[in-house]
Amino acid sequence: MRESKILNIGSDTIHLTHYPLYEWFNFYNNGIHLFGHTHGTCPELNRSADIGIDKISTVLRDYKLREKMINQIVNYHQMNY
């Protein structure tokens, strides 16, 4: 399993990880951290959120990243598959 992925979407840097982190890539420059694993039991810090299967629709709406994330995923798959 890949442990982490960095996405740059416009001016946003998003660090995706399986596990929650207390600090992440670009933490001190307004980077965003999205993680899974905890099924909503881990407290979210400023600019981090649990996007596990139990919470994904709420988190994407809260961060206003839904369209950006969908476009990034579609573009990635078009270029790599």
C-alpha positions as CSV (number, residue, x, y, z in Angstrom):
1,M,0.0,0.0,0.0
2,R,1.3,3.5,-0.8
3,E,1.6,5.3,2.5
4,S,1.2,8.9,1.1
5,K,0.6,11.1,-1.9
6,I,1.1,14.8,-2.5
7,L,-1.4,16.6,-4.7
8,N,-1.0,20.1,-6.0
9,I,-4.3,21.5,-7.1
10,G,-4.2,25.2,-8.0
11,S,-2.6,26.9,-5.0
12,D,-3.5,24.0,-2.6
13,T,-1.0,21.4,-1.5
14,I,-2.9,18.3,-0.2
15,H,-1.1,15.5,1.6
16,L,-3.0,12.3,1.5
17,T,-2.1,9.5,3.9
18,H,-3.6,6.4,5.3
19,Y,-2.9,7.3,8.9
20,P,-3.4,10.7,10.6
21,L,-0.4,12.9,11.2
22,Y,0.2,15.8,13.6
23,E,2.3,17.6,11.0
24,W,2.4,17.0,7.3
25,F,4.0,18.3,4.1
26,N,3.5,22.1,3.9
27,F,2.0,22.1,7.4
28,Y,3.5,25.6,8.0
29,N,2.4,26.9,4.6
30,N,-1.3,26.1,4.8
31,G,-1.0,22.6,3.4
32,I,-4.1,20.4,3.8
33,H,-3.9,16.8,5.2
34,L,-6.5,14.2,4.4
35,F,-6.4,10.8,6.0
36,G,-8.3,7.6,6.6
37,H,-7.9,4.6,8.9
38,T,-9.6,5.9,12.0
39,H,-13.3,5.6,10.9
40,G,-14.1,9.0,12.4
41,T,-12.6,8.4,15.8
42,C,-9.5,10.6,15.5
43,P,-9.9,14.4,16.2
44,E,-9.3,16.5,13.2
45,L,-6.8,19.4,13.4
46,N,-6.9,22.7,11.6
47,R,-6.5,21.9,7.9
48,S,-6.7,18.1,8.4
49,A,-9.6,15.8,8.0
50,D,-10.6,12.2,8.1
51,I,-11.8,11.2,4.6
52,G,-12.3,7.6,5.4
53,I,-15.3,5.8,4.0
54,D,-17.3,6.8,7.1
55,K,-16.9,10.6,6.5
56,I,-15.9,11.3,3.0
57,S,-18.9,13.2,1.6
58,T,-19.1,15.6,4.6
59,V,-15.4,16.3,4.5
60,L,-15.2,17.1,0.8
61,R,-18.2,19.4,1.1
62,D,-16.6,21.1,4.2
63,Y,-13.3,21.7,2.5
64,K,-14.9,22.8,-0.8
65,L,-12.6,20.5,-2.6
66,R,-15.1,18.1,-4.2
67,E,-14.8,19.4,-7.7
68,K,-11.1,19.9,-7.6
69,M,-10.5,16.4,-6.2
70,I,-12.8,14.8,-8.8
71,N,-11.0,16.6,-11.6
72,Q,-7.6,15.7,-10.2
73,I,-8.6,12.0,-10.0
74,V,-10.1,12.0,-13.5
75,N,-7.0,13.7,-14.9
76,Y,-4.6,11.3,-13.1
77,H,-6.5,8.2,-14.4
78,Q,-6.6,9.6,-18.0
79,M,-2.8,10.1,-17.9
80,N,-1.8,6.9,-16.2
81,Y,-4.3,4.2,-17.4
